[in-house]
C-alpha cells in the first residue's frame, strides 16, 4: 500500500490534552524498505546496532515468505530530538497530508468546544473537514 519513501502519519498528535493553540504538528514518519538494516537493528533477530545487510535480507525474505510480515511495514518516525524505526500495522497508517487535515479538524473542533462550553452536544469532526475529505472521519 505504501511505497518506501512515502511520508505517513498515524494520528500521533502530541500534547492533545493541552489547549489546541499549544498542539504541535503531528508526528510524521517515512516508510522504509522491509529489508532496510535500520528496521532490524536491535531486534530479537539482530541484537546489535548495525547488523550485516546480507543477514538482514536473508531473514527478512524468509519471514516475508512465511507471512510473518503481512500487514506490517517499517516506519522511521521523526521525533524532534531523534528518529526511531517502528514496525506499524498498515491499517493504522494514512498519508501525512490526510493526517494533517484530521489534526487541523480535531484542533478546530476542540477550539470550538472551548469557545462554546454550554453546547450540550459536541459538533462532529466532519463539520471541520473539507467536503472532499469527510471520509477521513470514518478512519
N, C-alpha and C positions, 0 to 999 in steps of 0.2 A: 504494500500500500504506500509506504513512504520510502523514497529512494535515499541512499546515503547523501548527505549534504543538505537535506531539507531541514528547515527550521520549524520546530514544533513546540507546542505548549500542552499542558495537561491540567489547566485550572489551578496551578500553584501560584496563588496570589498572596505574597507576604503581607503581614500586618492587617489582615481583614477585620480584626476586632477594633481597630482604631477608627478615627474619623476618616471618611473617604478622601479628604484632601491629603491625608498622610499615606495613602496607599501607594507603594512604589509599583512600577510596572511589573507585569507577570514575569516569572522566570521563563527563559527560553532555552531550548536545547537543540542540538544538532544531531540528526540521525547519523550514525556511523555504521560501517560495514560489520556484519556479524563475525568476520574473520579478523577484524582490527585487533591488534595487540592490546590496546587500551581497554577493550571490552572484557578481556580475560585476565588482566593484571590483578593480582591479589585476590584471586578466586580460589575455590576449592581445588580446581584442576591445576592451577598455576599460582602457588602461594609466593610469588615474587613480583617485584615492581615492573620488570621488563622481561617477560617470557620470550622464548625463541619463536620467531614468526612461523617457522615450519611446523613446530609442535602445535602451535595455536591453530593453524589451518587444519591440521590433521584432526584434532579434537573437535573443532567447530563443524567441519564437514561430516564427521561421524555422528555428532549429536543432531545435526540437521537431518541427516538421512534416517535417524531413529525417530524423528518427530519431536524431540525434546525441546526444540526452539520454536515450535509452532505457536503463533500468536505473540511472540516476544521479539523485541527489537532493542538494540543498544542505543542509548541516547547520551550524549555528552552535555550535561547541564551546566549552564554558565551562571554560577553564583558570583556575586560581586568580588569576593576575595579569592575564589578558587573555582576550579572546574572538577566535575565528578561524573563518571560514567555509571549509569544505572540501566539495568535491563527493564524495559517497560512493556506493559501489555499494549498492543497496537490499538485495541478498542478504547483505551483511555486517552489516546493522543489525538490531537487535532492540529491543523496548521496554526502557525503563530499568529497569522492575521486574524483567524477566527477567534483565537484565544484573546487577542487584544479587543476585538469587538465585544465579546462577552464580558471582559473585565470592565470596559467602559460602561456597558449597560448595567452591570452589577453596582458599579460605583455611583452611577446616576440614580439607580433605584434606592440605594442606601441614603444618598443625599436627600432624595425626595421623602424618605421615611423620617429623616431628622427635621426637615422643614415643615412637615405636616404630622406632628405627633398624635393628633387626635383622630386621625383617619382610622376607622375600625378595620377595614380590610386593606392589606397592603396591595399595591399595584403589582401586576405581573411583569416579569423581566422582559417579556416580548414587547411590551409597550415602549421600551427603551432601545430596542434593536431596529436597524433599518429594515424596511419591508422585505428586501431580498434575503435577509439573514435571520428571519424569525424561526427558521427550522433549527437554528443552533440552540435555542432554548430547550429543546427536547433532549439534547445530548447529555 
